[in-house]
Structure formats: C-alpha cells, structure tokens
Amino acid sequence: MNIFADFAARLSAILEALAAEGAIDRVPDLTRVVVEPPRDPSHGDLATNAALVLSKELGLKPRDLAERIVAKLEADADVASASVAGPGFVNIALADGYLRQVLAAALAGGASFGRPDVTAGARVNVEYVSANPTGPMHVGHCRGAVFGDSLANLLAYAGEDVTREYYINDAGAQVDVLARSAFLRYREALGEDIGAIPEGLYPGDYLKPVGAELAARVGPALRDRPEGDWLPLVRDAAIAAMMDMIRDDLAALNIRHDVFFSERALHGEGGAIDATVATLEEKGLVYEGRLPPPKGELPDDWEEREQTLFRATDFGDDVDRPLKKSDGSYTYFAADVAYFRSKFERGFREMVFVLGADHGGYVKRLQAVGDALSGGTARVTVELCQLVRLFRAGEPVRMSKRAGDFVTLRDVVDEVGRDAVRFMMLFRSNDAVLDFDFAKVTEQSRDNPVFYVQYAHARAQSILRKGAEAFPDLAAEPDLSLLVDEGELGLVKRIAQWPRVVAQAAQARQPHRIAFYLHDLASDFHAHWNRGSAPDLRFIMENNPLLSHARLALVRGLALVLASGLGILGVAAPDEMR
C-alpha cells in the first residue's frame, strides 16, 4: 500500500470530478503533478503541487484551483484535514484510521510490503567491480562492489529482472605485466634470489603462491624458455589465481555475480570486435580521420595521425573515439563497444555500469555507444563511485604490506566485519567522497549508524519475544484502533513511507536512500522506546493485553521494514546484539 500513489490516484479522480461538474473546463495533463512528504512535517503527511503546475493550463489562479481541490479532499473520510499553503501547495493530514490501514497492509504483506505490484520487470544488466585481475581488490573497489550489489538488490526488490555481471579485463598489456611478475615469483619459488622487484612489475606478496603453485606443477621446465613460450601459460595461471582471490574477497562481502564475462572472448580474427566494427561501418558510423590534440599539456607520445574513428559526437559525446591503435590493433574502446553489443544481443535493454571516479570520461562515450548500437532503444546508466579515505580514530590508515601499495578490501572486512563495511559504504551518496573511520564504525553507540539501525531491529525482536512470553494466548488479529498515541502514529507514518522510498530509490538508482530511511526509522523507534519510562506508553502492559497486542503489531511491522531494508543493503538484521 503506497499512500503517495493512492492519493495521486485520488487527486486524479478529484480533477475528473471537478471537470464533470464544470468547476474546471477539462481534465488536465497530470504528468508534472507529484504527491510527496511535505518539507516540514508539521504541515501534514502529504503535499501536492497540483494546483501550481495545472493552474496555467486551466486558466485559474493557483490558490483558486487549490481551494477547489481542498474542498474535495475534506470530504474524503481518510483525510483529517487539507489546507492551501503559500502560492498554491495543498497539504494533507491523514486520518488516524487510514494510517492504521497502512499498518494492517504492512503486516499482511510481510516481507513483500513495499515491493511494487509488477508482473514482469525489465531485464537489467548491472555490471560492477570489474577490477583488473592483477592483484587483490583494494578499498576503492570495495565501495563500487557494495554499491553495485546493493543497487542490484534494490532493483530486484523493486521487481526488475536483474543480472549481476563482472567484466574480466584479461586482455591487454596489464595482464602481460601480471604474467611477468608471476614468472619472477616462479623463479623465486625455484630457489633463485630475485632481488628487488623491478620497476613496472607488481611488487605485492600475493603473487608468491602463484609462483609456488607453478613451480610445484611444472618444476623448472619454464625457467630457461623464451618469454614467448612461457608467457601464455603463466598468464592464464596468474589470471585464474587472481580471479579466485577476487571471488573470495567478494564472498567476504556476500557478493556473488551471475556472469563473469572475459574480455579475451571478444578478441581474435572474425570475433566480436570485428563483427561490431563491421556493424558500425554498415551504419555509416566509422570513418578515417584525425582527432584534435587533447586539452592541456600534450602527452610525450602524442602524434597526430589518421585513425579509424567512431562517430561518437553524433550521439552526444565530446569527441569521436578511436577504434584502432597505430599498430592496427583494436583500442580498449573497441572492446567496450563489442561488449555492449554482447549485452544487447543477450536481451538487455537497460545496462548499468558502476565505475570508479576516474572513469568520468566514460559516461558520454558509453551512452553514445548504447544509442548507436540500439537505435536509441537501450537505456545506459553510468554510476560513478567516489574515493574512500580510511582513518583510524582520525588518523590516516597505512598501506597494506601484502598488497604492496594499497589497503585491500579484505583488510577492511576482516577488521570491522561485513555489515559495517556494507552499511557505511552506502551511508553517503556514491558521488561524494566517503571518510571511513575504523574506530567509529565499530562503536556501539548512536553515533555509529550501522549499530544504531541493527540495534533497532534487535530491540524490536526482543520486545516481540517478551510479548510472546507475556501473552501466549492472544487472538490472531490485533485491534489497531487502540493505537492513538502520537508517537505510535508517528512510527506508522514512517512505515507508510517505505513503498515510496523503495520506488524513488530504484528509479534514481540510489541505494543510499534506503540507508538514510532506515536510520530515520530507527531513530523514531529508539525515541519512542525511550518514552516507555511512562507506564502507559510501554509496549507490554500486563494489565492491558489488547493494547499490548496492538503495540506489538506495530513493533512487528516496524521490524519487517527494517529487515527488508537491511536485506536490500546486504546487511544482517540481528535478532539480538551483545
């Protein structure tokens, strides 16, 4: 039961009635009309801009139209009051009986309360993490991993058919560097003193097990062979080991992908890249030309030359994009184009790419590719995750010895736990830099958001356990009309916002809205619980089982929403905390 959608429908019916009565000359276009919470809760429970956005079309002053709408709303039994505010806003206070219906709907819906009523959601591909398989995942990957996984959870909760995908960047120079680094560790495992790791190779200790495994499997057979002989074998072994490590790190965050797509599968003569470029050529979207020099200081290797270019500017990009390098091989961008085509051919009409903040330049180019290859039928969304800065009690955290030059995802998860990592990575919008303090996220206080929200669920479960012990024989249906206290009804109002929060967060692709809402709900609950020092406000009153039953139903509804929201974030909803 979405109260905002319900009253949007009632508002539409009111305008139809006004048109039928001749109070307005026609039923207007309601596209721009919204029903939402008022900015100031003292103004009511709902607010609408209907009179403001429709008055010009109907030839009326906004307040005149607002007053006609208010007159209809006041006749609605589910409305306690309606009023005109400012230049023509309409504020609505809901009747207590209607709010109790919302709680009843939440209890009846259980874990499904808040899910949109859809029969077949759109197929959505969410690609996230996609870290180069050259080492352990660092804390920057952690934020994108949590954001992408929670976004996938959110979209699935909202009824969409979601596929979680990881793009393995296993083609190109970086995996050859990985192979050479692993080969050095292979020689070390055979007993050779390799000295300092040369500049340009990966220095971390994480490659030692790869070298040891190779040495155990093939012995010294590769040591004296030319690079062209050993590099493909070592590269495959190193990539496989790195992907095992990455999967294991992601599993520590309870993240599992449906598809792991290899970039190497796109390459090769007559492969996907060749076919994709041929398709672009058929569409007249490829030409030979010269690009202007990049803005700012020119790179040392810059040369103006004839290139094979994709007409990206025809689709809103800033510049046309090269498809081939000077040696005739394909660019990374060409692989990106072929990868998009693969997703489109697999039936996805919406693709979400979760990338790091340093990939801002990819937004327009990926959207251009989507428009070009789909004929404008695909929706491409690029979500950028800003940096994470690590602190411990306000002091910057040192780098990881194991990784060599960065803090690993596993370092963070092992120290503070999965729940703290996931919640705090979402307790700020993904487009803002995040400060993560190890000390603060492990505090058991209201200043620690994840503890505060989880404790609300544990407290609710404790109340329900005690209620079951005190009243084992209560009737199945509580009398919700007994909920009359303003704090109780305030909790119901917050619960009533849940379906809208889900819909808005899913539409905006912003899972952090779920975290913010849960914190507000927990805050309301803790504040009301603290009022229980007054005997008549306690949740369990042994001398009044019927009122207790109603209040326990309220707690059960609140716990259901907390559990659903935490589930979307991938955070546990504990029954007790010690």
C-alpha positions as CSV (number, residue, x, y, z in Angstrom):
1,M,0.0,0.0,0.0
2,N,1.7,3.1,-1.2
3,I,-0.1,6.1,0.3
4,F,1.5,8.5,-2.2
5,A,0.4,6.5,-5.2
6,D,-3.0,6.1,-3.6
7,F,-3.5,9.8,-3.1
8,A,-2.1,10.6,-6.6
9,A,-5.0,8.4,-7.9
10,R,-7.5,10.2,-5.6
11,L,-6.2,13.5,-6.9
12,S,-6.8,12.3,-10.4
13,A,-10.3,11.3,-9.5
14,I,-10.9,14.7,-7.9
15,L,-9.9,16.6,-11.1
16,E,-12.1,14.3,-13.2
17,A,-15.0,15.2,-10.8
18,L,-14.2,18.9,-11.0
19,A,-14.2,18.6,-14.8
20,A,-17.5,16.7,-14.8
21,E,-19.1,19.4,-12.5
22,G,-17.8,22.3,-14.7
23,A,-15.5,23.6,-12.0
24,I,-12.6,23.2,-14.4
25,D,-13.0,23.1,-18.2
26,R,-11.2,19.7,-18.7
27,V,-9.1,17.0,-17.1
28,P,-5.5,18.3,-17.3
29,D,-2.3,16.5,-18.0
30,L,-1.0,15.2,-14.7
31,T,2.5,14.3,-15.8
32,R,4.1,17.0,-13.6
33,V,1.9,16.5,-10.6
34,V,3.6,14.9,-7.5
35,V,2.4,13.8,-4.2
36,E,5.2,13.7,-1.6
37,P,6.0,14.3,2.0
38,P,6.0,18.0,3.0
39,R,9.3,19.5,3.8
40,D,8.0,20.5,7.2
41,P,6.2,17.5,8.9
42,S,4.1,20.0,10.9
43,H,2.3,20.9,7.7
44,G,0.8,17.4,7.4
45,D,1.5,14.0,6.0
46,L,1.3,14.6,2.2
47,A,1.7,17.6,-0.1
48,T,1.0,18.2,-3.7
49,N,1.9,20.8,-6.3
50,A,-1.1,20.0,-8.4
51,A,-2.6,23.5,-8.3
52,L,0.7,25.2,-9.0
53,V,1.5,23.2,-12.1
54,L,-2.1,22.9,-13.5
55,S,-3.4,26.4,-12.9
56,K,-2.0,27.9,-16.1
57,E,-3.3,25.1,-18.3
58,L,-6.8,25.5,-16.7
59,G,-6.8,29.3,-16.7
60,L,-7.1,29.6,-13.0
61,K,-5.1,31.2,-10.2
62,P,-3.2,28.5,-8.3
63,R,-4.9,29.2,-5.0
64,D,-8.3,29.2,-6.5
65,L,-7.7,25.8,-8.0
66,A,-6.1,24.6,-4.8
67,E,-9.2,25.6,-2.8
68,R,-11.4,23.6,-5.1
69,I,-9.1,20.5,-4.7
70,V,-9.1,21.0,-0.9
71,A,-12.9,21.1,-0.8
72,K,-13.0,17.7,-2.4
73,L,-10.3,16.3,-0.1
74,E,-12.1,17.4,3.0
75,A,-15.0,15.3,2.0
76,D,-12.7,12.2,2.0
77,A,-13.1,10.1,5.1
78,D,-9.4,9.2,5.0
79,V,-8.4,12.8,5.2
80,A,-8.2,14.5,8.7
81,S,-7.6,17.9,7.1
82,A,-6.5,19.6,4.0
83,S,-5.3,23.2,3.5
84,V,-3.8,25.6,1.0
85,A,-0.3,26.8,1.7
86,G,1.9,29.5,0.1
87,P,1.2,30.2,-3.6
88,G,-0.9,27.1,-4.0
89,F,0.5,24.0,-2.4
90,V,-2.0,21.6,-0.9
91,N,-1.1,20.0,2.4
92,I,-3.0,16.9,3.6
93,A,-3.2,15.4,7.1
94,L,-4.3,11.7,7.0
95,A,-7.0,10.3,9.3
96,D,-5.7,8.0,12.0
97,G,-7.9,5.2,10.7
98,Y,-6.3,5.4,7.3
99,L,-2.8,5.2,8.9
100,R,-3.9,2.1,10.8
101,Q,-5.0,0.6,7.5
102,V,-1.4,1.1,6.3
103,L,0.0,-0.8,9.3
104,A,-2.5,-3.6,8.6
105,A,-1.3,-3.7,5.0
106,A,2.3,-3.9,6.1
107,L,1.5,-6.8,8.5
108,A,-0.5,-8.6,5.8
109,G,2.2,-8.0,3.2
110,G,5.1,-9.2,5.4
111,A,8.4,-9.2,3.6
112,S,6.6,-8.2,0.4
113,F,5.3,-4.9,1.8
114,G,7.0,-2.1,-0.2
115,R,7.5,-4.1,-3.3
116,P,5.8,-2.6,-6.4
117,D,2.9,-4.6,-7.8
118,V,4.6,-5.6,-11.1
119,T,4.1,-8.8,-13.1
120,A,7.2,-8.8,-15.3
121,G,10.0,-6.4,-14.6
122,A,12.5,-5.1,-17.2
123,R,15.7,-7.1,-17.8
124,V,18.6,-5.1,-16.3
125,N,22.3,-5.8,-16.5
126,V,24.3,-4.4,-13.6
127,E,28.0,-4.6,-14.2
128,Y,30.1,-3.7,-11.1
129,V,33.5,-4.3,-9.6
130,S,35.2,-5.5,-12.9
131,A,38.6,-4.9,-11.3
132,N,41.6,-5.8,-13.4
133,P,42.7,-9.3,-12.4
134,T,46.2,-8.2,-11.4
135,G,46.0,-8.4,-7.7
136,P,43.8,-8.3,-4.6
137,M,40.9,-5.8,-4.5
138,H,41.5,-2.5,-2.8
139,V,39.2,-0.4,-0.7
140,G,38.3,1.7,-3.8
141,H,36.9,-1.4,-5.4
142,C,35.1,-2.1,-2.1
143,R,32.8,0.9,-2.5
144,G,31.9,0.1,-6.1
145,A,31.3,-3.6,-5.1
146,V,28.9,-2.7,-2.3
147,F,27.1,0.0,-4.3
148,G,26.7,-2.2,-7.3
149,D,25.5,-5.2,-5.3
150,S,23.0,-3.2,-3.3
151,L,21.7,-1.5,-6.4
152,A,21.1,-4.9,-7.9
153,N,19.3,-6.0,-4.7
154,L,17.2,-2.8,-4.8
155,L,16.2,-3.2,-8.5
156,A,15.4,-6.9,-7.9
157,Y,13.3,-5.9,-4.8
158,A,11.5,-3.3,-7.0
159,G,10.5,-6.1,-9.4
160,E,13.2,-5.9,-12.2
161,D,14.9,-8.9,-13.7
162,V,18.5,-8.3,-12.7
163,T,21.7,-9.9,-13.9
164,R,24.9,-9.2,-12.0
165,E,27.9,-9.1,-14.2
166,Y,31.7,-8.9,-13.8
167,Y,33.8,-7.9,-16.9
168,I,37.2,-9.6,-16.6
169,N,39.8,-7.3,-18.2
170,D,42.0,-10.2,-19.2
171,A,43.3,-8.8,-22.5
172,G,46.0,-6.2,-23.0
173,A,49.3,-5.1,-21.5
174,Q,48.4,-5.2,-17.8
175,V,47.9,-9.0,-17.8
176,D,51.2,-9.5,-19.6
177,V,52.8,-7.4,-16.8
178,L,51.0,-9.7,-14.3
179,A,52.4,-12.8,-16.1
180,R,56.0,-11.4,-15.9
181,S,55.5,-10.6,-12.2
182,A,54.2,-14.1,-11.5
183,F,57.1,-15.6,-13.5
184,L,59.6,-13.7,-11.2
185,R,57.8,-15.3,-8.2
186,Y,58.1,-18.7,-10.0
187,R,61.8,-18.3,-10.3
188,E,61.9,-17.3,-6.6
189,A,60.0,-20.5,-5.7
190,L,62.6,-22.5,-7.5
191,G,65.2,-21.1,-5.1
192,E,66.5,-18.2,-7.2
193,D,67.4,-14.9,-5.5
194,I,65.3,-12.4,-7.5
195,G,66.4,-9.3,-5.6
196,A,64.2,-6.2,-5.6
197,I,61.1,-6.3,-7.8
198,P,61.9,-4.3,-11.0
199,E,60.1,-1.1,-11.6
200,G,56.9,-1.7,-13.6
201,L,56.1,-5.1,-12.2
202,Y,53.6,-5.9,-9.4
203,P,55.5,-6.0,-6.1
204,G,53.0,-7.5,-3.7
205,D,53.5,-10.8,-1.8
206,Y,50.1,-12.0,-3.2
207,L,51.9,-13.4,-6.2
208,K,54.2,-15.7,-4.2
209,P,51.5,-18.5,-4.0
210,V,51.1,-18.3,-7.8
211,G,54.8,-18.8,-8.4
212,A,54.9,-21.6,-5.8
213,E,52.0,-23.4,-7.5
214,L,53.6,-23.1,-10.9
215,A,56.9,-24.4,-9.5
216,A,55.2,-27.4,-7.9
217,R,53.2,-28.1,-11.1
218,V,55.8,-27.8,-13.8
219,G,59.1,-27.7,-11.9
220,P,62.0,-25.8,-13.7
221,A,60.7,-26.6,-17.2
222,L,59.8,-22.9,-17.9
223,R,62.8,-21.2,-16.3
224,D,65.1,-21.1,-19.3
225,R,62.4,-21.0,-22.0
226,P,62.0,-17.8,-24.1
227,E,59.2,-15.4,-22.9
228,G,57.0,-16.2,-25.9
229,D,56.9,-19.8,-24.7
230,W,56.1,-19.3,-21.1
231,L,54.1,-16.1,-21.1
232,P,50.7,-17.5,-22.2
233,L,50.8,-20.4,-19.7
234,V,51.9,-18.2,-16.8
235,R,49.4,-15.5,-17.8
236,D,46.5,-18.0,-17.7
237,A,47.6,-19.4,-14.4
238,A,48.0,-15.9,-12.9
239,I,44.6,-14.7,-14.1
240,A,42.9,-17.8,-12.8
241,A,44.6,-17.3,-9.4
242,M,43.7,-13.6,-9.3
243,M,40.1,-14.3,-10.1
244,D,39.9,-16.9,-7.4
245,M,41.3,-14.3,-5.0
246,I,38.8,-11.7,-6.2
247,R,35.8,-14.1,-5.9
248,D,36.9,-15.0,-2.4
249,D,37.2,-11.3,-1.4
250,L,33.8,-10.6,-2.8
251,A,32.3,-13.5,-1.0
252,A,33.6,-12.0,2.2
253,L,31.1,-9.1,1.4
254,N,28.5,-11.7,0.4
255,I,28.8,-10.6,-3.2
256,R,28.3,-13.1,-6.0
257,H,27.9,-12.4,-9.7
258,D,25.7,-14.3,-12.1
259,V,28.1,-13.8,-15.1
260,F,31.8,-13.4,-15.4
261,F,32.5,-12.1,-18.9
262,S,36.0,-12.4,-20.4
263,E,37.3,-9.5,-22.5
264,R,39.5,-12.0,-24.3
265,A,36.4,-13.7,-25.7
266,L,35.8,-10.5,-27.8
267,H,39.2,-10.6,-29.5
268,G,40.5,-12.7,-32.3
269,E,40.1,-12.6,-36.1
270,G,36.5,-12.8,-37.0
271,G,35.5,-12.3,-33.4
272,A,33.0,-10.0,-31.7
273,I,35.1,-6.8,-32.1
274,D,35.4,-7.4,-35.9
275,A,31.7,-8.0,-36.2
276,T,30.8,-4.9,-34.1
277,V,33.1,-2.6,-36.1
278,A,31.6,-4.1,-39.3
279,T,28.1,-3.2,-38.0
280,L,29.1,0.3,-37.2
281,E,30.6,0.6,-40.7
282,E,27.3,-0.6,-42.2
283,K,25.5,2.2,-40.3
284,G,28.0,4.7,-41.6
285,L,29.3,5.4,-38.2
286,V,33.0,4.7,-38.8
287,Y,35.4,6.9,-40.8
288,E,39.1,7.6,-41.2
289,G,40.1,10.9,-39.7
290,R,42.3,12.9,-37.4
291,L,41.5,13.9,-33.8
292,P,42.4,17.3,-32.3
293,P,45.1,17.1,-29.6
294,P,43.9,16.6,-26.0
295,K,43.3,19.7,-24.0
296,G,46.1,20.8,-21.6
297,E,49.7,19.5,-21.7
298,L,50.3,17.1,-24.6
299,P,51.5,13.6,-23.7
300,D,55.0,12.7,-24.7
301,D,53.7,10.0,-27.1
302,W,51.1,12.3,-28.8
303,E,51.2,12.2,-32.6
304,E,48.6,13.5,-35.0
305,R,47.7,10.7,-37.4
306,E,45.0,9.2,-39.5
307,Q,42.8,6.9,-37.3
308,T,39.7,4.7,-37.6
309,L,37.1,6.7,-35.6
310,F,33.6,6.1,-34.3
311,R,31.2,9.0,-34.8
312,A,30.5,9.3,-31.1
313,T,29.8,13.1,-31.4
314,D,26.7,12.2,-33.4
315,F,25.3,10.7,-30.2
316,G,26.3,13.4,-27.7
317,D,29.9,12.5,-26.9
318,D,32.5,15.3,-26.7
319,V,34.8,13.8,-29.4
320,D,34.8,10.9,-31.8
321,R,36.5,7.8,-30.4
322,P,39.3,5.8,-32.0
323,L,38.7,2.2,-32.7
324,K,42.3,1.2,-33.7
325,K,45.8,1.9,-32.4
326,S,48.7,3.0,-34.5
327,D,49.8,-0.7,-34.9
328,G,46.4,-1.7,-36.3
329,S,45.2,-3.4,-33.1
330,Y,41.9,-2.5,-31.5
331,T,41.7,0.0,-28.7
332,Y,40.1,-0.6,-25.3
333,F,37.2,1.4,-26.5
334,A,36.6,-1.0,-29.4
335,A,36.3,-3.8,-26.9
336,D,33.9,-1.7,-24.9
337,V,31.7,-1.3,-28.0
338,A,31.7,-5.0,-28.7
339,Y,30.9,-5.8,-25.0
340,F,27.9,-3.5,-25.1
341,R,26.7,-5.3,-28.3
342,S,27.1,-8.6,-26.5
343,K,24.8,-7.4,-23.7
344,F,22.3,-6.0,-26.1
345,E,22.2,-9.3,-28.1
346,R,21.7,-11.1,-24.8
347,G,18.4,-9.3,-24.5
348,F,19.2,-6.5,-22.1
349,R,17.6,-3.2,-22.8
350,E,19.0,-1.5,-19.7
351,M,22.6,-1.6,-18.7
352,V,24.0,-0.1,-15.6
353,F,27.8,0.4,-15.4
354,V,29.3,1.0,-11.9
355,L,32.7,2.6,-12.4
356,G,35.3,4.4,-10.3
357,A,35.5,8.2,-10.1
358,D,38.4,8.2,-12.5
359,H,36.1,6.9,-15.3
360,G,34.1,10.1,-15.6
361,G,35.0,10.3,-19.3
362,Y,33.2,7.0,-19.9
363,V,29.8,8.4,-19.2
364,K,29.1,10.1,-22.5
365,R,31.0,7.5,-24.6
366,L,29.1,4.6,-23.2
367,Q,25.8,6.3,-23.7
368,A,26.8,7.2,-27.3
369,V,27.6,3.5,-27.9
370,G,24.3,2.5,-26.5
371,D,22.4,4.9,-28.7
372,A,24.3,3.9,-31.8
373,L,24.0,0.2,-31.5
374,S,20.5,0.0,-30.1
375,G,18.9,2.7,-32.2
376,G,18.0,4.5,-29.1
377,T,16.1,1.6,-27.6
378,A,18.6,0.9,-24.8
379,R,19.0,2.8,-21.5
380,V,22.6,3.2,-20.4
381,T,23.3,4.4,-16.9
382,V,26.8,5.0,-15.6
383,E,27.2,5.3,-11.8
384,L,30.5,6.7,-10.6
385,C,31.7,5.9,-7.1
386,Q,34.0,8.5,-5.5
387,L,37.0,7.8,-3.4
388,V,37.1,6.2,0.1
389,R,39.5,7.7,2.6
390,L,40.4,5.4,5.5
391,F,41.1,6.6,9.1
392,R,41.6,5.1,12.5
393,A,40.4,7.4,15.3
394,G,41.0,10.3,12.9
395,E,44.5,9.3,11.7
396,P,45.0,8.1,8.1
397,V,45.5,4.3,7.8
398,R,48.8,2.9,6.5
399,M,49.1,0.8,3.4
400,S,48.9,-3.0,3.3
401,K,52.2,-4.9,3.3
402,R,50.6,-7.8,1.5
403,A,49.3,-5.6,-1.4
404,G,52.4,-3.6,-1.7
405,D,51.0,-0.1,-2.1
406,F,47.3,0.0,-1.0
407,V,44.8,-1.2,1.6
408,T,42.9,-4.3,0.5
409,L,39.2,-4.9,0.6
410,R,39.9,-7.9,2.8
411,D,41.9,-5.9,5.3
412,V,38.9,-3.7,5.9
413,V,36.3,-6.5,6.0
414,D,38.5,-8.7,8.4
415,E,38.9,-5.8,10.8
416,V,35.4,-4.4,11.1
417,G,33.1,-7.0,9.6
418,R,30.9,-7.2,6.5
419,D,27.9,-5.4,7.9
420,A,29.8,-2.3,9.0
421,V,31.6,-2.1,5.6
422,R,28.4,-2.5,3.6
423,F,26.2,-0.1,5.5
424,M,28.8,2.6,5.8
425,M,29.7,2.4,2.1
426,L,26.1,3.2,1.5
427,F,25.6,5.9,4.2
428,R,26.7,8.6,1.7
429,S,25.8,9.2,-1.9
430,N,28.1,7.4,-4.3
431,D,29.0,10.6,-6.0
432,A,30.5,12.1,-2.8
433,V,33.9,11.2,-1.2
434,L,33.5,8.9,1.8
435,D,35.5,9.0,5.0
436,F,35.6,5.6,6.7
437,D,36.9,5.5,10.2
438,F,37.7,2.0,11.6
439,A,37.1,3.2,15.2
440,K,33.8,4.9,14.6
441,V,32.2,2.1,12.6
442,T,32.8,-0.4,15.5
443,E,31.4,1.8,18.3
444,Q,28.3,0.5,20.0
445,S,26.6,3.9,20.1
446,R,24.0,6.0,18.3
447,D,26.9,7.8,16.6
448,N,27.5,4.5,14.6
449,P,24.7,4.3,12.0
450,V,25.0,0.6,11.3
451,F,24.9,-0.3,15.0
452,Y,22.0,2.1,15.5
453,V,19.9,0.5,12.8
454,Q,20.8,-3.1,13.6
455,Y,20.1,-2.4,17.3
456,A,16.6,-1.1,16.4
457,H,15.9,-4.5,14.8
458,A,17.3,-6.4,17.7
459,R,15.4,-4.3,20.2
460,A,12.1,-4.9,18.2
461,Q,12.7,-8.7,18.2
462,S,13.4,-8.6,22.0
463,I,10.1,-6.8,22.5
464,L,8.3,-9.4,20.4
465,R,9.9,-12.3,22.3
466,K,8.9,-10.8,25.6
467,G,5.4,-10.1,24.3
468,A,5.0,-13.7,23.3
469,E,6.1,-14.8,26.7
470,A,3.7,-12.4,28.5
471,F,0.7,-13.1,26.2
472,P,0.9,-16.6,24.7
473,D,-2.8,-16.9,24.1
474,L,-3.7,-13.6,22.3
475,A,-6.1,-13.6,19.4
476,A,-4.6,-13.5,16.0
477,E,-6.0,-10.1,14.9
478,P,-4.9,-7.1,16.9
479,D,-7.2,-4.1,17.4
480,L,-5.2,-1.4,15.8
481,S,-7.7,1.3,16.7
482,L,-6.1,1.2,20.1
483,L,-3.0,2.9,18.7
484,V,-3.8,6.5,19.5
485,D,-0.5,7.9,20.9
486,E,1.2,10.4,18.6
487,G,4.5,8.5,18.9
488,E,2.8,5.3,17.8
489,L,1.1,7.0,14.9
490,G,4.4,8.7,14.0
491,L,6.0,5.3,13.6
492,V,3.1,4.2,11.4
493,K,3.7,7.3,9.2
494,R,7.3,6.5,8.9
495,I,6.5,2.9,7.9
496,A,4.0,4.2,5.4
497,Q,6.8,6.0,3.6
498,W,8.6,2.7,2.8
499,P,7.0,1.8,-0.5
500,R,7.7,5.3,-1.9
501,V,11.3,5.2,-0.6
502,V,11.8,1.9,-2.5
503,A,10.3,3.2,-5.7
504,Q,12.2,6.5,-5.6
505,A,15.5,4.8,-4.7
506,A,15.1,2.3,-7.5
507,Q,14.1,4.9,-10.1
508,A,17.0,7.1,-9.2
509,R,19.5,4.2,-8.9
510,Q,20.4,5.4,-5.4
511,P,20.6,2.7,-2.7
512,H,21.9,5.2,-0.2
513,R,18.3,6.4,0.2
514,I,17.5,3.1,1.8
515,A,20.2,3.5,4.3
516,F,19.1,7.1,5.2
517,Y,15.5,5.9,5.6
518,L,16.4,3.0,7.8
519,H,18.4,5.4,10.0
520,D,15.4,7.7,10.3
521,L,13.1,4.8,11.1
522,A,15.5,3.5,13.8
523,S,15.8,7.0,15.3
524,D,12.0,7.3,15.5
525,F,11.8,3.9,17.1
526,H,14.5,4.5,19.7
527,A,13.0,7.8,20.6
528,H,9.6,6.3,21.1
529,W,11.0,3.4,23.1
530,N,12.7,5.9,25.4
531,R,9.2,7.4,26.2
532,G,8.3,4.0,27.6
533,S,9.5,5.1,31.0
534,A,6.0,6.4,31.3
535,P,4.0,3.3,32.4
536,D,1.1,3.9,30.0
537,L,3.4,4.1,26.9
538,R,5.1,0.7,27.4
539,F,4.9,-1.8,24.6
540,I,4.0,-4.6,27.0
541,M,1.4,-3.8,29.7
542,E,0.4,-7.0,31.5
543,N,-2.8,-5.5,32.8
544,N,-3.9,-4.5,29.2
545,P,-3.3,-7.4,26.8
546,L,-5.4,-5.9,24.0
547,L,-3.4,-2.6,23.9
548,S,-0.2,-4.6,24.2
549,H,-1.2,-6.8,21.3
550,A,-1.8,-3.7,19.1
551,R,1.5,-2.2,20.1
552,L,3.3,-5.5,19.5
553,A,1.7,-5.5,16.0
554,L,3.3,-2.0,15.4
555,V,6.7,-3.3,16.5
556,R,6.3,-6.3,14.2
557,G,5.5,-4.1,11.2
558,L,8.5,-1.9,12.0
559,A,10.8,-5.0,12.3
560,L,9.5,-6.2,8.9
561,V,10.5,-3.0,7.2
562,L,13.9,-2.8,9.0
563,A,14.7,-6.4,7.9
564,S,13.6,-5.7,4.3
565,G,15.7,-2.6,4.1
566,L,18.8,-4.2,5.6
567,G,18.3,-7.1,3.2
568,I,18.5,-4.7,0.3
569,L,21.8,-3.3,1.6
570,G,23.1,-6.8,2.2
571,V,23.4,-6.2,5.9
572,A,22.2,-8.7,8.6
573,A,19.1,-8.0,10.6
574,P,20.1,-9.5,14.0
575,D,17.6,-10.8,16.5
576,E,19.8,-9.8,19.4
577,M,23.1,-7.9,19.9
578,R,25.6,-8.4,22.7
